[in-house]
Amino acid sequence: MLQKGGYVYILTNKKNTVLYIGVTSDLYKRITEHKEHKYPGSFSARYNCDKLVYYIQYSSIAEAIIAEKKLKDRSRKYKEQLINASNPEWKDLWDDDVSKW
């Protein structure tokens, strides 16, 4: 089980054309909500962003919120480089990492 704190994550759709950046204190629960389209009118549901391609843990949710805001201000190219550095195949990390949670 992952420690509490905060997480910044990036989701995309099947064709990797849309990026969604989020923040949460419970990564397992939040990604499950995205995958189940719990909020049908939300951006991630409308654009079918349910593939987890990047996440990073912070020691506190406050720290994660600050990091999320900074990341949202960065260019798409920067975000793609971030994803490529840790997940060059843009695999759904949910498939590999959920067992760790």
DSSP file (Angstrom, degrees, kcal/mol; ACC not computed):
  #  RESIDUE AA STRUCTURE BP1 BP2  ACC     N-H-->O    O-->H-N    N-H-->O    O-->H-N    TCO  KAPPA ALPHA  PHI   PSI    X-CA   Y-CA   Z-CA
    1    1 A M              0   0    0      0, 0.0   100,-0.2     0, 0.0     2,-0.1   0.000 360.0 360.0 360.0 132.7    0.0    0.0    0.0
    2    2 A L        -     0   0    0     99,-0.3     3,-0.1     1,-0.1    26,-0.0  -0.411 360.0-106.4 -71.8 148.4    1.4    3.4   -0.9
    3    3 A Q        -     0   0    0      1,-0.1    -1,-0.1    -2,-0.1     2,-0.1  -0.339  36.9-101.8 -70.4 154.3    2.0    5.9    1.9
    4    4 A K  S    S+     0   0    0      1,-0.1     2,-0.3    22,-0.1    -1,-0.1  -0.339  76.7  95.1 -70.9 162.3   -0.4    8.8    2.3
    5    5 A G  S    S-     0   0    0     20,-0.4     2,-0.3    -3,-0.1    56,-0.3  -0.938  79.5 -53.9 152.5-130.9    0.9   12.2    1.0
    6    6 A G  E     -A   58   0A   0     52,-2.1    52,-3.6    -2,-0.3     2,-0.4  -0.988  39.2-158.6-144.1 154.8    0.1   13.5   -2.3
    7    7 A Y  E     -AB  57  24A   0     17,-2.5    17,-2.0    -2,-0.3     2,-0.4  -0.991   6.7-157.3-133.6 139.5    0.4   12.4   -5.9
    8    8 A V  E     +AB  56  23A   0     48,-2.1    48,-2.1    -2,-0.4     2,-0.3  -0.959  27.0 179.2-109.1 135.9    0.5   14.3   -9.2
    9    9 A Y  E     -AB  55  22A   0     13,-2.3    13,-2.4    -2,-0.4     2,-0.4  -0.945  23.7-145.2-138.9 157.7   -0.6   12.2  -12.1
   10   10 A I  E     -AB  54  21A   0     44,-2.6    43,-2.3    -2,-0.3    44,-1.2  -0.991  16.1-173.0-125.2 128.8   -1.0   12.4  -15.9
   11   11 A L  E     -AB  52  20A   0      9,-2.8     9,-2.6    -2,-0.4     2,-0.3  -0.824   4.4-179.6-111.8 155.7   -3.7   10.5  -17.8
   12   12 A T  E     -AB  51  19A   0     39,-1.8    39,-2.2    -2,-0.3    38,-1.1  -0.879  26.1-105.9-141.5 177.4   -4.2   10.3  -21.5
   13   13 A N    >   -     0   0    0      5,-0.7     3,-1.5    -2,-0.3    36,-0.1  -0.371  48.4 -84.8 -97.2-177.8   -6.6    8.6  -24.0
   14   14 A K  T 3  S+     0   0    0     34,-0.3    34,-0.1     1,-0.3    35,-0.1   0.854 130.2  42.3 -58.3 -37.4   -6.0    5.6  -26.2
   15   15 A K  T 3  S-     0   0    0      1,-0.0    -1,-0.3     3,-0.0     0, 0.0   0.379 107.3-124.2 -93.2   4.9   -4.3    7.6  -28.9
   16   16 A N  S <  S+     0   0    0     -3,-1.5    -2,-0.1     2,-0.1     3,-0.1   0.802  74.1 125.2  59.7  32.2   -2.3    9.8  -26.5
   17   17 A T        +     0   0    0      1,-0.1     2,-0.4     2,-0.0    -1,-0.1   0.671  62.4  49.9 -94.5 -18.5   -3.8   13.0  -28.0
   18   18 A V        -     0   0    0     29,-0.1    -5,-0.7    30,-0.1     2,-0.4  -0.966  66.4-157.9-123.8 137.0   -5.1   14.5  -24.8
   19   19 A L  E     -B   12   0A   0     -2,-0.4     2,-0.4    -7,-0.2    -7,-0.2  -0.949   5.4-170.5-114.5 135.7   -3.3   15.0  -21.5
   20   20 A Y  E     -B   11   0A   0     -9,-2.6    -9,-2.8    -2,-0.4     2,-0.5  -0.993   6.2-160.2-123.2 128.4   -5.1   15.4  -18.1
   21   21 A I  E     +B   10   0A   0     -2,-0.4     2,-0.3   -11,-0.2   -11,-0.2  -0.927  18.9 167.7-111.4 131.0   -3.1   16.4  -15.0
   22   22 A G  E     -B    9   0A   0    -13,-2.4   -13,-2.3    -2,-0.5     2,-0.3  -0.855  24.1-145.5-136.4 171.6   -4.5   15.7  -11.6
   23   23 A V  E     +B    8   0A   0     -2,-0.3     2,-0.3   -15,-0.2   -15,-0.2  -0.990  24.8 158.1-138.4 144.8   -3.6   15.7   -7.9
   24   24 A T  E     -B    7   0A   0    -17,-2.0   -17,-2.5    -2,-0.3     3,-0.2  -0.988  42.9-140.5-159.1 160.7   -4.9   13.4   -5.2
   25   25 A S  S    S+     0   0    0     -2,-0.3   -20,-0.4   -19,-0.2     2,-0.4   0.510 103.4  47.2 -99.5  -9.7   -4.1   12.0   -1.7
   26   26 A D     >  +     0   0    0      1,-0.1     4,-2.4   -19,-0.1    -1,-0.2  -0.790  64.7 178.4-133.6  89.4   -5.4    8.5   -2.7
   27   27 A L  H  > S+     0   0    0     -2,-0.4     4,-2.6     1,-0.2     5,-0.3   0.895  80.0  52.6 -62.5 -43.9   -4.0    7.5   -6.1
   28   28 A Y  H  > S+     0   0    0      1,-0.2     4,-2.0     2,-0.2    -1,-0.2   0.947 113.4  43.2 -57.8 -50.5   -5.7    4.1   -6.2
   29   29 A K  H  > S+     0   0    0      1,-0.2     4,-2.1     2,-0.2    -1,-0.2   0.917 115.3  48.7 -63.1 -44.4   -9.2    5.5   -5.5
   30   30 A R  H  X S+     0   0    0     -4,-2.4     4,-2.0     2,-0.2    -1,-0.2   0.907 111.8  47.0 -67.8 -42.1   -8.8    8.4   -7.8
   31   31 A I  H  X S+     0   0    0     -4,-2.6     4,-2.7     1,-0.2    -1,-0.2   0.888 110.1  54.7 -67.9 -36.8   -7.5    6.4  -10.8
   32   32 A T  H  X S+     0   0    0     -4,-2.0     4,-2.0    -5,-0.3    -1,-0.2   0.922 106.8  51.5 -58.5 -43.8  -10.3    3.9  -10.2
   33   33 A E  H  <>S+     0   0    0     -4,-2.1     5,-2.4     1,-0.2     4,-0.4   0.909 110.8  47.9 -60.3 -42.9  -12.8    6.8  -10.4
   34   34 A H  H ><5S+     0   0    0     -4,-2.0     3,-1.3     1,-0.2    -2,-0.2   0.939 111.7  49.3 -62.1 -46.5  -11.3    7.9  -13.7
   35   35 A K  H 3<5S+     0   0    0     -4,-2.7    -1,-0.2     1,-0.3    -2,-0.2   0.818 114.5  44.8 -65.5 -30.5  -11.4    4.3  -15.1
   36   36 A E  T 3<5S-     0   0    0     -4,-2.0    -1,-0.3    -5,-0.2    -2,-0.2   0.406 107.2-127.0 -91.5   1.6  -15.0    3.9  -14.1
   37   37 A H  T < 5 +     0   0    0     -3,-1.3    -3,-0.2    -4,-0.4    -2,-0.1   0.928  42.5 171.5  50.2  50.8  -16.0    7.4  -15.4
   38   38 A K  S   <S+     0   0    0     -5,-2.4    -4,-0.1     1,-0.3    -1,-0.1   0.822  72.3  44.7 -60.0 -33.0  -17.5    8.2  -12.0
   39   39 A Y  S >  S-     0   0    0     -6,-0.3     3,-2.2     1,-0.1     6,-0.4  -0.790  74.1-174.3-114.4  86.9  -18.0   11.8  -13.1
   40   40 A P  T 3  S+     0   0    0      0, 0.0    -1,-0.1     0, 0.0    -2,-0.1   0.724  80.7  50.8 -58.9 -26.4  -19.4   11.6  -16.6
   41   41 A G  T 3  S+     0   0    0      4,-0.1    -2,-0.0     5,-0.0    -4,-0.0   0.474  87.5 111.3 -89.7  -1.2  -19.3   15.3  -17.3
   42   42 A S  S <> S-     0   0    0     -3,-2.2     4,-2.8     1,-0.1     5,-0.2  -0.251  80.3-112.3 -73.5 160.7  -15.7   15.8  -16.2
   43   43 A F  H  > S+     0   0    0      1,-0.2     4,-2.1     2,-0.2     6,-0.2   0.923 117.0  51.0 -55.5 -48.0  -12.9   16.6  -18.7
   44   44 A S  H  4>S+     0   0    0      1,-0.2     5,-3.0     2,-0.2    -1,-0.2   0.868 113.3  44.8 -64.3 -35.7  -11.3   13.2  -18.2
   45   45 A A  H >45S+     0   0    0     -6,-0.4     3,-1.2     3,-0.2    -1,-0.2   0.918 111.5  52.1 -72.6 -43.5  -14.5   11.4  -18.9
   46   46 A R  H 3<5S+     0   0    0     -4,-2.8    -2,-0.2     1,-0.3    -1,-0.2   0.863 118.7  36.8 -60.9 -36.0  -15.5   13.5  -21.9
   47   47 A Y  T 3<5S-     0   0    0     -4,-2.1    -1,-0.3    -5,-0.2    -2,-0.2   0.209 110.9-118.4-103.5  14.5  -12.1   13.0  -23.5
   48   48 A N  T < 5 +     0   0    0     -3,-1.2     2,-1.2     1,-0.2   -34,-0.3   0.854  50.5 166.2  52.7  42.2  -11.7    9.3  -22.4
   49   49 A C      < +     0   0    0     -5,-3.0   -36,-0.3    -6,-0.2    -1,-0.2  -0.751  23.9 124.2 -88.2  97.2   -8.6   10.0  -20.4
   50   50 A D        +     0   0    0     -2,-1.2     2,-0.7   -38,-1.1    -1,-0.2   0.211  36.7 102.9-139.4  14.9   -8.3    6.9  -18.3
   51   51 A K  E     -A   12   0A   0    -39,-2.2   -39,-1.8    -3,-0.1     2,-0.7  -0.908  63.3-143.4-104.8 114.4   -4.8    5.6  -19.1
   52   52 A L  E     +A   11   0A   0     -2,-0.7    41,-3.5   -41,-0.2    42,-0.4  -0.662  32.5 160.3 -79.4 111.9   -2.3    6.4  -16.3
   53   53 A V  E     +     0   0A   0    -43,-2.3     2,-0.3    -2,-0.7    -1,-0.2   0.540  61.8  16.8-110.4 -10.1    1.1    7.3  -18.0
   54   54 A Y  E     +A   10   0A   0    -44,-1.2   -44,-2.6    36,-0.1    -1,-0.3  -0.968  56.5 162.8-160.6 141.8    2.8    9.2  -15.2
   55   55 A Y  E     -A    9   0A   0     -2,-0.3     2,-0.3   -46,-0.2   -46,-0.2  -0.968  10.2-169.5-156.5 154.9    2.6    9.7  -11.5
   56   56 A I  E     -A    8   0A   0    -48,-2.1   -48,-2.1    -2,-0.3     2,-0.3  -0.996  18.2-132.9-144.5 141.3    4.9   11.0   -8.7
   57   57 A Q  E     -A    7   0A   0     -2,-0.3     2,-0.3   -50,-0.2   -50,-0.2  -0.745  17.2-167.7 -98.4 141.9    4.5   10.9   -5.0
   58   58 A Y  E     -A    6   0A   0    -52,-3.6   -52,-2.1    -2,-0.3     6,-0.1  -0.869  32.3-117.5-121.8 158.6    5.1   13.9   -2.7
   59   59 A S  S    S+     0   0    0     -2,-0.3     2,-0.3   -54,-0.2     3,-0.1   0.733  96.8  23.0 -71.1 -21.5    5.3   13.9    1.1
   60   60 A S  S  > S-     0   0    0    -55,-0.1     4,-1.8     1,-0.1   -54,-0.3  -0.978  72.5-123.9-142.3 157.0    2.3   16.1    1.5
   61   61 A I  H  > S+     0   0    0     -2,-0.3     4,-2.5   -56,-0.3     5,-0.2   0.851 112.7  58.5 -66.3 -34.0   -0.8   16.9   -0.4
   62   62 A A  H  > S+     0   0    0      1,-0.2     4,-1.9     2,-0.2    -1,-0.2   0.921 106.4  47.5 -61.7 -43.3    0.1   20.6   -0.2
   63   63 A E  H  > S+     0   0    0      1,-0.2     4,-2.1     2,-0.2    -1,-0.2   0.891 111.5  51.5 -63.7 -39.8    3.4   20.0   -1.9
   64   64 A A  H  X S+     0   0    0     -4,-1.8     4,-2.7     2,-0.2    -2,-0.2   0.888 106.8  53.2 -65.4 -39.9    1.6   17.9   -4.6
   65   65 A I  H  X S+     0   0    0     -4,-2.5     4,-2.2     2,-0.2    -1,-0.2   0.910 109.2  48.8 -62.9 -42.2   -0.9   20.7   -5.3
   66   66 A I  H  X S+     0   0    0     -4,-1.9     4,-2.0     1,-0.2    -1,-0.2   0.927 112.9  47.7 -62.0 -45.1    1.9   23.2   -5.8
   67   67 A A  H  X S+     0   0    0     -4,-2.1     4,-2.5     1,-0.2    -2,-0.2   0.886 109.5  53.6 -64.5 -39.2    3.7   20.8   -8.2
   68   68 A E  H  X S+     0   0    0     -4,-2.7     4,-2.5     2,-0.2    -1,-0.2   0.924 108.1  49.6 -61.4 -44.9    0.4   20.1  -10.1
   69   69 A K  H  X S+     0   0    0     -4,-2.2     4,-1.1     1,-0.2    -1,-0.2   0.903 112.0  48.2 -62.2 -41.3   -0.1   23.9  -10.7
   70   70 A K  H  X S+     0   0    0     -4,-2.0     4,-0.5     1,-0.2     3,-0.4   0.915 111.7  49.8 -64.4 -42.7    3.5   24.2  -11.9
   71   71 A L  H >< S+     0   0    0     -4,-2.5     3,-1.3     1,-0.2    -2,-0.2   0.887 105.2  56.6 -65.2 -39.3    3.1   21.2  -14.2
   72   72 A K  H 3< S+     0   0    0     -4,-2.5    -1,-0.2     1,-0.3    -2,-0.2   0.804 104.5  54.5 -62.1 -28.3   -0.2   22.5  -15.7
   73   73 A D  H 3< S+     0   0    0     -4,-1.1    -1,-0.3    -3,-0.4    -2,-0.2   0.609  92.5  93.7 -80.4 -12.5    1.7   25.7  -16.7
   74   74 A R  S << S-     0   0    0     -3,-1.3    -3,-0.0    -4,-0.5     2,-0.0  -0.343  84.6 -95.0 -80.4 162.9    4.3   23.8  -18.6
   75   75 A S     >  -     0   0    0      1,-0.1     4,-2.0    -2,-0.1     5,-0.2  -0.260  28.8-114.2 -72.0 160.6    4.2   23.1  -22.3
   76   76 A R  H  > S+     0   0    0      1,-0.2     4,-2.8     2,-0.2     5,-0.2   0.897 118.3  58.4 -60.2 -39.5    2.9   19.9  -23.8
   77   77 A K  H  > S+     0   0    0      1,-0.2     4,-2.3     2,-0.2    -1,-0.2   0.915 105.2  49.2 -57.7 -44.3    6.4   19.1  -25.0
   78   78 A Y  H  > S+     0   0    0      2,-0.2     4,-2.1     1,-0.2    -1,-0.2   0.924 111.6  48.9 -60.3 -45.5    7.7   19.3  -21.4
   79   79 A K  H  X S+     0   0    0     -4,-2.0     4,-2.3     1,-0.2    -2,-0.2   0.894 110.3  51.0 -63.3 -40.5    4.9   17.0  -20.2
   80   80 A E  H  X S+     0   0    0     -4,-2.8     4,-3.1     1,-0.2    -1,-0.2   0.897 109.2  51.0 -63.3 -39.9    5.7   14.5  -23.0
   81   81 A Q  H  X S+     0   0    0     -4,-2.3     4,-1.9    -5,-0.2    -2,-0.2   0.888 108.6  52.3 -64.0 -38.8    9.4   14.6  -22.1
   82   82 A L  H  X S+     0   0    0     -4,-2.1     4,-1.0     2,-0.2    -2,-0.2   0.930 113.4  43.3 -61.8 -46.9    8.5   13.9  -18.4
   83   83 A I  H >X S+     0   0    0     -4,-2.3     4,-3.1     1,-0.2     3,-0.8   0.941 112.6  52.6 -64.2 -47.8    6.3   10.9  -19.5
   84   84 A N  H 3< S+     0   0    0     -4,-3.1    -1,-0.2     1,-0.2    -2,-0.2   0.820 102.0  60.9 -60.2 -32.3    9.0    9.6  -22.0
   85   85 A A  H 3< S+     0   0    0     -4,-1.9    -1,-0.2     1,-0.2    -2,-0.2   0.857 123.2  18.3 -64.8 -35.3   11.7    9.7  -19.3
   86   86 A S  H << S+     0   0    0     -4,-1.0    -2,-0.2    -3,-0.8    -1,-0.2   0.628 140.3  26.1-111.0 -17.5    9.9    7.2  -17.1
   87   87 A N    ><  +     0   0    0     -4,-3.1     3,-2.2    -5,-0.2    -2,-0.2  -0.477  61.8 169.0-146.7  66.8    7.4    5.5  -19.4
   88   88 A P  T 3  S+     0   0    0      0, 0.0    -4,-0.1     0, 0.0    -1,-0.1   0.728  81.0  51.2 -60.4 -24.0    8.7    5.7  -23.0
   89   89 A E  T 3  S-     0   0    0     -5,-0.1    -5,-0.1     2,-0.0    -2,-0.0   0.492 104.2-129.5 -89.6  -3.0    6.1    3.3  -24.3
   90   90 A W    <   +     0   0    0     -3,-2.2   -36,-0.1    -7,-0.2     2,-0.1   0.888  44.7 174.4  54.3  41.8    3.3    5.3  -22.7
   91   91 A K        -     0   0    0    -38,-0.1     2,-0.9     1,-0.1    -1,-0.1  -0.369  44.3 -97.6 -71.5 156.8    2.0    2.1  -21.2
   92   92 A D    >>  -     0   0    0      1,-0.2     3,-1.2    -2,-0.1     4,-0.7  -0.697  33.2-159.8 -75.7 107.7   -0.9    2.2  -18.8
   93   93 A L  H 3> S+     0   0    0    -41,-3.5     4,-3.8    -2,-0.9     5,-0.4   0.722  84.3  74.3 -64.9 -21.0    0.9    2.1  -15.4
   94   94 A W  H 3> S+     0   0    0    -42,-0.4     4,-1.7     1,-0.2    -1,-0.3   0.913  92.8  54.5 -55.3 -43.0   -2.3    1.0  -13.8
   95   95 A D  H <4 S+     0   0    0     -3,-1.2    -1,-0.2     1,-0.2    -2,-0.2   0.865 121.0  28.2 -61.8 -37.8   -1.7   -2.4  -15.3
   96   96 A D  H  < S+     0   0    0     -4,-0.7     3,-0.2    -3,-0.2    -2,-0.2   0.839 127.8  37.6 -91.5 -37.6    1.8   -2.8  -13.9
   97   97 A D  H >X S+     0   0    0     -4,-3.8     3,-2.0     1,-0.2     4,-0.6   0.643  88.5  85.3 -98.0 -16.1    1.7   -0.7  -10.7
   98   98 A V  G >< S+     0   0    0     -4,-1.7     3,-1.1    -5,-0.4    -1,-0.2   0.832  85.3  62.0 -58.9 -31.4   -1.7   -1.3   -9.2
   99   99 A S  G 34 S+     0   0    0      1,-0.3    -1,-0.3    -3,-0.2    -2,-0.1   0.748  98.0  58.3 -66.1 -21.7   -0.4   -4.5   -7.5
  100  100 A K  G <4        0   0    0     -3,-2.0    -1,-0.3     1,-0.2    -2,-0.2   0.699 360.0 360.0 -76.8 -20.1    2.0   -2.3   -5.5
  101  101 A W    <<        0   0    0     -3,-1.1   -99,-0.3    -4,-0.6    -1,-0.2   0.473 360.0 360.0 -89.4 360.0   -0.8   -0.2   -4.1
